[in-house]
Amino acid sequence: MILADYFRSQHDATWDFAIQSGVRHGVIRLPEDSAFDLTDRSHWQAVYKNFTDFGITPLVIEPMPNELHDHIKIGDEKRDECIEKVIKMFPIMRELNIDTICFNWMAHIGWLRTSSDYPERGGAKVTEFKMTDFKPTDSKISAEKLWDNYTYFIKAVIPDAEKYGIKLALHPDDPPVPRLGDVERIMISKANIKKAVYDIVKSESLGVTFCQANYFIMGEDVEKTIEEFADKIFLVHFRNTSGAPEHFRETFHDNGELDMARLMKTYIKCGVNVPVRVDHVPTMAGEQSTLAGYDALGRLFAIGYLKGILDALERDI
């Protein structure tokens, strides 16, 4: 497995902690401002150099830029224009040896939590989702429309993804519930994700971001799901959790319901050798949270925990 971490486009403490922890590869978020042109090679080169000068080699883009992705998922009048820009990203990514892009199919409402101060071990705070606390929005979209939009997108981009050797890694819906108000969700089960990456288009360029806690919350057997998806896993989100679809919380990486060492052993046994990054960490004592689930000290603990597991498995302890 390739130890990586998630990096926002501007330097912050997570960059320093990752480097100090021995991380050398990046899952990076592109700049989200009007000055950055997603189709301009020189803009990408500047971002890439910023990371490599710091000691981080970018391998994955996450997420697919929302300025494009949001229109594509809902299928509005800007969809085709945005798909063309996605395709124009592929040759630039190839030149920089960034060969994977993580995308999702959550329209209108993305990654969602209803609280960011659920008490964890020692008073640390974690994010929580509780359906009874969810406040519906005015947005609407049906599962049928989501499947139609997904099929349209995949059929449009896969030929160029194959041409340039770019891998599209589908992330499950989070939370994996069938609807949030009038917004339906489709990437909420192993069966649906199998349909999305195996049946609609058959391509070595289409696979999954294996966010392991999502599959647990869905009620799937995570170890068996890794075995079934092994050839399609392009990126791993190493994350622990506790609960069920309509009420769950994040945990410290060593304090949830998943056997993290056993799962990592399963990836390795199945020949999965892809970037792996920690995900959704607690806010620790003394921290002023900047983005719940992505604060610096919790990542420091999680990276160390992941490194320990990887080192032990490599030495067959």
N, C-alpha and C positions, 0 to 999 in steps of 0.2 A: 504494500500500500504506500501511496505517496502522501506524506504528511503535509498538509496545507492549512491555511486559515483564511477567513473571510476578511477582506479589506475594503473599507470605503475609499473613495477616490482621493480624499484629502488626508494627509498624515494626522494621526492621533495616537493616543497611548497604546492602542491595540497593535499598531505597527511595531512599536518598540518592544512590547512584551513578547510578541511573536518571534521576532528576531532573537531576543535574549533567551527564548525557550528553544531555539534551534530550528524554527520553521524557516524554510527556504523557498516555498512555493505558495502561490496565491490564487484564491478564488476572488476575483475583483469585481467591484461595482464601478461602472463607468460614470463619469461626471454627468450630472443632471442639471445642466444650465444651458442657456441659449448660446453661450460661447463655444460649446463643444458640438461639433458636427459629426454625427455618427458615420457619415460616409466619407469623411476626409482622412486620408491616410496619415497626414502629418499630425493631426490631432491625436490619433491613436498612438503614433510613435512617441509623442511627448508624454502621454500617460504611461506607456510601457517603460520609457526611460526613467521616469520618476520612480517606478517600482524597482527596476533592476539596479539603479544607482543606490537604492536603499538595501539591496541584497535579496529582493524578492523576485522570483520569476513567475509571472502570471501564466496560468494554465487554463483557467475557466472564467467565463463571464457569467455573473449572476447578480441580478436577474437579467433576462432579456429586457432592454430598456423600456420602462413603462410608457414613455412617450410614443412608442410604437405598439407595444404589446397590448395596451388597453384598448386601442381601436380595433386591433386584430381579433381580440377575444369577443368583443360585442358585435363585430361585423358591421361597423358603421361606414359612412361614405369615405372615410380616410383609410379603410382597410387595405386596399390594393397599393396605395402610395406607401403605406407603412411596410407592407410585405416586400416591396421593391427595395426599401432601405435595409431591411433585414438581410436580403440576398446580397446587397452591396457590401455588407459587413464581412461576409465570408472570405473573400480573397485577402482582405486586410488581416483578418484573424490568422489565416494560413501563413502569411508572410511573417507574422510575429510568433508563430508556433503556439498560438492559443487555439486549441482544437475543440473546445467544448463550450456550449452555452446552455445554462440552466433556464428552463421556462416553466410556466404553470398555466393552468386553464381556469383560474378563478376570476370570473368577470365581475366587475363593479365592486366587489368586496374581496380583498386579498387576504393575506395572513391576518388573522383576527384573534384578539384576546379581549375579554371583558374586564380584566383587572391586571395590574402589574405589581401588586403588593401582597400577594399571598405569602404567608410566613413559611419559610423553609428552615432548615437546620440552623440553629444558632442565631435566628433572627434575620437571616438573609431573606431577600424578597424575590419571588419568582412570578411569572405570568400565569394567568388562569383563564380558562374559558368555561363559562356557565351559561347554558342556553337560556335559562330563565332571566338572566340579566341582559341578554341581547336586546338592543333597541332597533327594530327594523327601519330600513331606509325606504325612499320612494322608488328605488331602482327595481327593475324587473327583467328577468330573462329565463327562458325555459331550458330544460335539459335537452330537448330536441334541437333548439337553436344552438346550444353550446356544442353538441356533437356535429352539427352541420358546419359551424364555424371552424371547429378543430380540423375536420376533414379537409375543408377548403385550404386552410393554412398549410397543413402537412403536405398535401399534394402539390402545393405551389412551391414550397421551399426545399423539399427533399432532393430533387434532381441537382440543384446547385450545392447543397450540403454534401452530397456524394462526390460531386466534381471536385470540391476543394478539401475533402476529408474532414468536414466539420460534423461534430456529434451534437445532436439535440437531446437534452436530458430532461425528461418530463418530471416535474415535482408533483406530488399528490396535493389535493386540496387540504388546507389546514385552517380551521378544523374540518375533518372529513364527515360532514353532515350533509344530507340530501338537499337541504334548503335553508336559507337565512332570510326569513321574511318571504318576499316574492322573487328572490334570487336563488335559482336552483344551482346545484353543484353536481358534477359528474365524476371527477377523479377521486372517488371516495371509497373504492374497494379494489382488491386485487383483480377481480374479474374485469372491472371497467378499465383499469390501467393495462391489463393484458390486451384487451380489445384495442386500446389506443396505440400501443407500441408494437403489437404483433400482427394485427388483422387488417387495419385500414390501409397501411402501406408497409410492405415488407422491405426493410432497409437496415443495413448495418449502421447507418447514420442516426437511427432513431432508437432511443433507449430511455433510461430513467435516472433521475436523481433519487437515490434510495435514502429517503428520510425515514430512518428506521422507527422512530417513535410514532410517526404517522400511521405506519402499518399496524403497530401494536394497538393504537387507539381505535383503528378500524375494526379490531377484533381478529386480525389475521395472525397466524403462526409466523412470527418474524423469521425464525431460522429456516423454515420450509420455503418461505417466500424468497429469501436470499438465494436458496438453491434453485428455485424455479426461474428467477430473473437473472441469474449470474451472468449470462452472455449479454444482457442488456443494461447492466449497471455501469454507468459512466462517471458517477460522482456519488460519494457517501456523505450524508449528514449524520454525524455521530452524536446522538442525542438521547436523553433518557426522559421518562415521564411517568405519570401515574394517573389513572382514571379511565373514563369511558367517553365516547364521542360527545355527549351533551354536557359533560362536566369533567374536565381534566386540568392538570397543572403541570408545569415544568418542574424538574428537580435538579439537584446537583447530579453530576454524571454518575456518581457512585451511590445514589440514594433513591433510585426509582424502581420500577417494576421489571426493567429489562436487565438481563445478564450480559453486561457489556463485553466482558472478556470472551464469553462463549460466542457472542455474535461476531466479534472480530475474528475469532478462530474459524468461524464458518465462512466468512468472506475469503480468508486466505485458503482454506481447504477447497473452495470452489474456484480458485484461480482468479479472483477479483483483485486486480492490481491497478487501482485508479486513485485520483486525489480523494482524500478524506479530510473533512474539517469538522471541528466541534460546532455545536449549534445550541442556541437558546439557553443561556447561562444565567445564574442568579446575579442579582445586584448585591454586592458585599458591603460589610460594615464600612462606613466612612465615605462611600461612593455617592456622588451626585449623578444619578442616572441620566444618560443622554439619549439612550434608545433601549428600552426595556428588552432584556433577552440578549443584548449584544454589548454589555458593559465590559470594561477591561479586566477587572480583577477576577471575575468569574471565568473569563476565557483563560486567564493564566492558570487557574486551578485545573480547568478542563483539558487544556493542552498537555499539562504535566501528567494527568491521569491517562490520557490517550497514549502519550509517549511510553509510559510505563507498561501498558498493555502490549503495545507493539514490540517493545524491547523484549519482554518476557516471551512472547510468541516466537519471535525470531530466534531466541536462544532455546526454545522448546522447554521452558521451565515448568 
